[in-house]
Amino acid sequence: MVILKGFKNVVYMSLAIGMLFYSVPQLSFRDIGSLPMIFSMVWIAMALLVIAAHLHQILGVDEEKRQELSRIKRMKKWQMEQLVQGRRKMLQFRK
């Protein structure tokens, strides 16, 4: 499933890059401050944001953070089970 997720990100990023290359020659950059130029700049910024988000996912920058959060969730679940069982030994979680 992880491979499929990475494949989707590569496909979507490729589509966004292709869309960017196709549209840039057709966008208007002539009159500074005009509505067509403002639209063009905002559109390019949004396309670059989409590309950056997919690249961020492909590179797996948040993988370590995701593992740490998973470990914390398991610990909290264990603590809750201990509380329900009546042991009431809540461990202090230190980072």
PyMOL CGO cylinders between C-alpha atoms (Angstrom):
from pymol import cmd
from pymol.cgo import CYLINDER

trace = [
    CYLINDER, 0.00, 0.00, 0.00, 2.93, 2.36, 0.69, 0.3, 1, 1, 1, 1, 1, 1,
    CYLINDER, 2.93, 2.36, 0.69, 4.26, 1.81, -2.82, 0.3, 1, 1, 1, 1, 1, 1,
    CYLINDER, 4.26, 1.81, -2.82, 0.87, 2.68, -4.29, 0.3, 1, 1, 1, 1, 1, 1,
    CYLINDER, 0.87, 2.68, -4.29, 0.72, 5.86, -2.21, 0.3, 1, 1, 1, 1, 1, 1,
    CYLINDER, 0.72, 5.86, -2.21, 4.16, 6.92, -3.41, 0.3, 1, 1, 1, 1, 1, 1,
    CYLINDER, 4.16, 6.92, -3.41, 3.19, 6.09, -6.98, 0.3, 1, 1, 1, 1, 1, 1,
    CYLINDER, 3.19, 6.09, -6.98, 0.09, 8.28, -6.71, 0.3, 1, 1, 1, 1, 1, 1,
    CYLINDER, 0.09, 8.28, -6.71, 2.19, 11.18, -5.48, 0.3, 1, 1, 1, 1, 1, 1,
    CYLINDER, 2.19, 11.18, -5.48, 4.62, 10.77, -8.38, 0.3, 1, 1, 1, 1, 1, 1,
    CYLINDER, 4.62, 10.77, -8.38, 1.75, 10.66, -10.89, 0.3, 1, 1, 1, 1, 1, 1,
    CYLINDER, 1.75, 10.66, -10.89, -0.01, 13.69, -9.40, 0.3, 1, 1, 1, 1, 1, 1,
    CYLINDER, -0.01, 13.69, -9.40, 3.22, 15.66, -9.20, 0.3, 1, 1, 1, 1, 1, 1,
    CYLINDER, 3.22, 15.66, -9.20, 4.01, 14.80, -12.82, 0.3, 1, 1, 1, 1, 1, 1,
    CYLINDER, 4.01, 14.80, -12.82, 0.55, 15.95, -13.87, 0.3, 1, 1, 1, 1, 1, 1,
    CYLINDER, 0.55, 15.95, -13.87, 0.99, 19.22, -11.98, 0.3, 1, 1, 1, 1, 1, 1,
    CYLINDER, 0.99, 19.22, -11.98, 4.38, 19.81, -13.62, 0.3, 1, 1, 1, 1, 1, 1,
    CYLINDER, 4.38, 19.81, -13.62, 2.94, 19.02, -17.04, 0.3, 1, 1, 1, 1, 1, 1,
    CYLINDER, 2.94, 19.02, -17.04, 0.02, 21.36, -16.41, 0.3, 1, 1, 1, 1, 1, 1,
    CYLINDER, 0.02, 21.36, -16.41, 2.47, 24.07, -15.36, 0.3, 1, 1, 1, 1, 1, 1,
    CYLINDER, 2.47, 24.07, -15.36, 4.60, 23.66, -18.50, 0.3, 1, 1, 1, 1, 1, 1,
    CYLINDER, 4.60, 23.66, -18.50, 1.51, 23.70, -20.68, 0.3, 1, 1, 1, 1, 1, 1,
    CYLINDER, 1.51, 23.70, -20.68, -0.04, 26.79, -19.11, 0.3, 1, 1, 1, 1, 1, 1,
    CYLINDER, -0.04, 26.79, -19.11, 2.92, 29.13, -18.55, 0.3, 1, 1, 1, 1, 1, 1,
    CYLINDER, 2.92, 29.13, -18.55, 3.24, 30.15, -22.22, 0.3, 1, 1, 1, 1, 1, 1,
    CYLINDER, 3.24, 30.15, -22.22, -0.49, 30.94, -22.32, 0.3, 1, 1, 1, 1, 1, 1,
    CYLINDER, -0.49, 30.94, -22.32, -0.57, 33.10, -19.18, 0.3, 1, 1, 1, 1, 1, 1,
    CYLINDER, -0.57, 33.10, -19.18, -0.38, 36.88, -19.41, 0.3, 1, 1, 1, 1, 1, 1,
    CYLINDER, -0.38, 36.88, -19.41, 2.54, 38.75, -17.84, 0.3, 1, 1, 1, 1, 1, 1,
    CYLINDER, 2.54, 38.75, -17.84, 2.32, 42.02, -19.78, 0.3, 1, 1, 1, 1, 1, 1,
    CYLINDER, 2.32, 42.02, -19.78, 0.69, 44.67, -17.62, 0.3, 1, 1, 1, 1, 1, 1,
    CYLINDER, 0.69, 44.67, -17.62, 2.02, 44.87, -14.07, 0.3, 1, 1, 1, 1, 1, 1,
    CYLINDER, 2.02, 44.87, -14.07, -0.85, 44.99, -11.59, 0.3, 1, 1, 1, 1, 1, 1,
    CYLINDER, -0.85, 44.99, -11.59, -3.54, 43.96, -14.06, 0.3, 1, 1, 1, 1, 1, 1,
    CYLINDER, -3.54, 43.96, -14.06, -6.01, 41.23, -13.18, 0.3, 1, 1, 1, 1, 1, 1,
    CYLINDER, -6.01, 41.23, -13.18, -4.67, 38.75, -15.77, 0.3, 1, 1, 1, 1, 1, 1,
    CYLINDER, -4.67, 38.75, -15.77, -1.14, 39.11, -14.38, 0.3, 1, 1, 1, 1, 1, 1,
    CYLINDER, -1.14, 39.11, -14.38, -2.33, 38.75, -10.78, 0.3, 1, 1, 1, 1, 1, 1,
    CYLINDER, -2.33, 38.75, -10.78, -4.27, 35.63, -11.78, 0.3, 1, 1, 1, 1, 1, 1,
    CYLINDER, -4.27, 35.63, -11.78, -1.20, 34.25, -13.56, 0.3, 1, 1, 1, 1, 1, 1,
    CYLINDER, -1.20, 34.25, -13.56, 1.04, 34.78, -10.55, 0.3, 1, 1, 1, 1, 1, 1,
    CYLINDER, 1.04, 34.78, -10.55, -1.48, 33.25, -8.12, 0.3, 1, 1, 1, 1, 1, 1,
    CYLINDER, -1.48, 33.25, -8.12, -2.05, 30.28, -10.46, 0.3, 1, 1, 1, 1, 1, 1,
    CYLINDER, -2.05, 30.28, -10.46, 1.67, 29.59, -10.75, 0.3, 1, 1, 1, 1, 1, 1,
    CYLINDER, 1.67, 29.59, -10.75, 2.10, 29.91, -6.97, 0.3, 1, 1, 1, 1, 1, 1,
    CYLINDER, 2.10, 29.91, -6.97, -0.70, 27.40, -6.36, 0.3, 1, 1, 1, 1, 1, 1,
    CYLINDER, -0.70, 27.40, -6.36, 0.76, 24.97, -8.92, 0.3, 1, 1, 1, 1, 1, 1,
    CYLINDER, 0.76, 24.97, -8.92, 4.19, 25.21, -7.29, 0.3, 1, 1, 1, 1, 1, 1,
    CYLINDER, 4.19, 25.21, -7.29, 2.59, 24.65, -3.88, 0.3, 1, 1, 1, 1, 1, 1,
    CYLINDER, 2.59, 24.65, -3.88, 0.93, 21.46, -5.16, 0.3, 1, 1, 1, 1, 1, 1,
    CYLINDER, 0.93, 21.46, -5.16, 4.23, 20.25, -6.62, 0.3, 1, 1, 1, 1, 1, 1,
    CYLINDER, 4.23, 20.25, -6.62, 6.07, 21.03, -3.38, 0.3, 1, 1, 1, 1, 1, 1,
    CYLINDER, 6.07, 21.03, -3.38, 3.47, 19.16, -1.31, 0.3, 1, 1, 1, 1, 1, 1,
    CYLINDER, 3.47, 19.16, -1.31, 3.78, 16.03, -3.45, 0.3, 1, 1, 1, 1, 1, 1,
    CYLINDER, 3.78, 16.03, -3.45, 7.56, 16.24, -3.40, 0.3, 1, 1, 1, 1, 1, 1,
    CYLINDER, 7.56, 16.24, -3.40, 7.44, 16.52, 0.39, 0.3, 1, 1, 1, 1, 1, 1,
    CYLINDER, 7.44, 16.52, 0.39, 5.36, 13.33, 0.57, 0.3, 1, 1, 1, 1, 1, 1,
    CYLINDER, 5.36, 13.33, 0.57, 7.59, 11.48, -1.90, 0.3, 1, 1, 1, 1, 1, 1,
    CYLINDER, 7.59, 11.48, -1.90, 10.72, 12.29, 0.06, 0.3, 1, 1, 1, 1, 1, 1,
    CYLINDER, 10.72, 12.29, 0.06, 9.07, 11.07, 3.27, 0.3, 1, 1, 1, 1, 1, 1,
    CYLINDER, 9.07, 11.07, 3.27, 10.12, 14.02, 5.40, 0.3, 1, 1, 1, 1, 1, 1,
    CYLINDER, 10.12, 14.02, 5.40, 7.41, 13.36, 7.98, 0.3, 1, 1, 1, 1, 1, 1,
    CYLINDER, 7.41, 13.36, 7.98, 8.12, 9.63, 8.36, 0.3, 1, 1, 1, 1, 1, 1,
    CYLINDER, 8.12, 9.63, 8.36, 10.09, 10.03, 11.62, 0.3, 1, 1, 1, 1, 1, 1,
    CYLINDER, 10.09, 10.03, 11.62, 7.44, 12.29, 13.10, 0.3, 1, 1, 1, 1, 1, 1,
    CYLINDER, 7.44, 12.29, 13.10, 4.71, 9.81, 12.10, 0.3, 1, 1, 1, 1, 1, 1,
    CYLINDER, 4.71, 9.81, 12.10, 6.59, 6.97, 13.83, 0.3, 1, 1, 1, 1, 1, 1,
    CYLINDER, 6.59, 6.97, 13.83, 7.03, 9.05, 16.98, 0.3, 1, 1, 1, 1, 1, 1,
    CYLINDER, 7.03, 9.05, 16.98, 3.31, 9.90, 17.08, 0.3, 1, 1, 1, 1, 1, 1,
    CYLINDER, 3.31, 9.90, 17.08, 2.46, 6.24, 16.58, 0.3, 1, 1, 1, 1, 1, 1,
    CYLINDER, 2.46, 6.24, 16.58, 4.67, 5.29, 19.52, 0.3, 1, 1, 1, 1, 1, 1,
    CYLINDER, 4.67, 5.29, 19.52, 3.03, 7.93, 21.72, 0.3, 1, 1, 1, 1, 1, 1,
    CYLINDER, 3.03, 7.93, 21.72, -0.45, 6.72, 20.75, 0.3, 1, 1, 1, 1, 1, 1,
    CYLINDER, -0.45, 6.72, 20.75, 0.48, 3.14, 21.63, 0.3, 1, 1, 1, 1, 1, 1,
    CYLINDER, 0.48, 3.14, 21.63, 1.81, 4.28, 25.01, 0.3, 1, 1, 1, 1, 1, 1,
    CYLINDER, 1.81, 4.28, 25.01, -1.37, 6.25, 25.78, 0.3, 1, 1, 1, 1, 1, 1,
    CYLINDER, -1.37, 6.25, 25.78, -3.50, 3.27, 24.77, 0.3, 1, 1, 1, 1, 1, 1,
    CYLINDER, -3.50, 3.27, 24.77, -1.46, 1.03, 27.08, 0.3, 1, 1, 1, 1, 1, 1,
    CYLINDER, -1.46, 1.03, 27.08, -1.82, 3.53, 29.93, 0.3, 1, 1, 1, 1, 1, 1,
    CYLINDER, -1.82, 3.53, 29.93, -5.59, 3.66, 29.43, 0.3, 1, 1, 1, 1, 1, 1,
    CYLINDER, -5.59, 3.66, 29.43, -5.77, -0.14, 29.49, 0.3, 1, 1, 1, 1, 1, 1,
    CYLINDER, -5.77, -0.14, 29.49, -3.79, -0.18, 32.73, 0.3, 1, 1, 1, 1, 1, 1,
    CYLINDER, -3.79, -0.18, 32.73, -6.16, 2.41, 34.23, 0.3, 1, 1, 1, 1, 1, 1,
    CYLINDER, -6.16, 2.41, 34.23, -9.22, 0.43, 33.20, 0.3, 1, 1, 1, 1, 1, 1,
    CYLINDER, -9.22, 0.43, 33.20, -7.76, -2.75, 34.70, 0.3, 1, 1, 1, 1, 1, 1,
    CYLINDER, -7.76, -2.75, 34.70, -7.42, -0.96, 38.01, 0.3, 1, 1, 1, 1, 1, 1,
    CYLINDER, -7.42, -0.96, 38.01, -3.67, -0.90, 38.27, 0.3, 1, 1, 1, 1, 1, 1,
    CYLINDER, -3.67, -0.90, 38.27, -3.57, 2.91, 38.19, 0.3, 1, 1, 1, 1, 1, 1,
    CYLINDER, -3.57, 2.91, 38.19, 0.12, 2.94, 37.46, 0.3, 1, 1, 1, 1, 1, 1,
    CYLINDER, 0.12, 2.94, 37.46, 0.42, 5.75, 35.03, 0.3, 1, 1, 1, 1, 1, 1,
    CYLINDER, 0.42, 5.75, 35.03, 3.95, 6.03, 33.77, 0.3, 1, 1, 1, 1, 1, 1,
    CYLINDER, 3.95, 6.03, 33.77, 5.47, 9.40, 33.23, 0.3, 1, 1, 1, 1, 1, 1,
    CYLINDER, 5.47, 9.40, 33.23, 6.31, 9.80, 29.59, 0.3, 1, 1, 1, 1, 1, 1,
    CYLINDER, 6.31, 9.80, 29.59, 9.53, 11.72, 29.06, 0.3, 1, 1, 1, 1, 1, 1,
    CYLINDER, 9.53, 11.72, 29.06, 10.93, 12.68, 25.74, 0.3, 1, 1, 1, 1, 1, 1,
]
cmd.load_cgo(trace, "trace")
